[in-house]
């Protein structure tokens, strides 16, 4: 079970080991879901007037968008921004899971609350995600810009992107969209851990069955948690993406209309006026597929790596005790 569990069998793991497992889980998951992330970002940044009688955007559906990107930009386009995205996943996974394990342990040791309840997981998961977001926001902005640019490329590589943005827009540009991100990430991550906890308990096997199907259960429960939490907090992810490409309009002209926003409120008002309520949920389809896969895989691989480290430590401890007895 994710989170500090005083009743868990086997050896306890330190926060740095949770960070290592979180990093590994994030790295593997990112490589698998990158194409869906690129599709989601392209849809989120597409401007379409609510009064239009026919679709104005370049992309009209998942399959059409996939074919279009593939024919115009090649297969590698589905992994645009993969380097900063991979760095983001490794960094985010490390900070989030280490913080979560630390916070649940602190709750168990310093309060009367049960650290394995869904409510505690909601609070600790939300706070852990906020910590990871503040640390990793520059990488998220870089990932968005790489995924958003078409051909011809504005940024040649990660180093060129960082130096160009720093010189032309200043250091604060790396934190564009931080406000809606923080507003959304607390309930989003909190709900992920909340629903994951609930689903794991609902699908728990009988005590005599042991941990049969545990990894598959983690995948299924994580997928369900990801879809529910993403749907409930989706508009703020869209606001973040729109704000992150501010000052990047030239690279977006190829895809259709572009807009500039002065801040979160202005972004919300403009989208509501021009694109209606549906505008707040652009890119939801690929986002839900991505959320199901990414959250499911994150929890799946996290528990796989945690169990592997526990088994390794247990094996070393057993070998050590055996040698002492001899």
HELIX and SHEET records of a PDB file:
HELIX    1   1 UNK A   15  UNK A   44  1                                  30    
HELIX    2   2 UNK A   62  UNK A   73  1                                  12    
HELIX    3   3 UNK A   75  UNK A   79  5                                   5    
HELIX    4   4 UNK A   82  UNK A  110  1                                  29    
HELIX    5   5 UNK A  118  UNK A  148  1                                  31    
HELIX    6   6 UNK A  158  UNK A  169  1                                  12    
HELIX    7   7 UNK A  171  UNK A  175  5                                   5    
HELIX    8   8 UNK A  178  UNK A  202  1                                  25    
HELIX    9   9 UNK A  207  UNK A  209  5                                   3    
HELIX   10  10 UNK A  214  UNK A  244  1                                  31    
HELIX   11  11 UNK A  249  UNK A  252  1                                   4    
HELIX   12  12 UNK A  253  UNK A  255  5                                   3    
HELIX   13  13 UNK A  264  UNK A  275  1                                  12    
HELIX   14  14 UNK A  277  UNK A  281  5                                   5    
HELIX   15  15 UNK A  284  UNK A  325  1                                  42    
END                                                                             
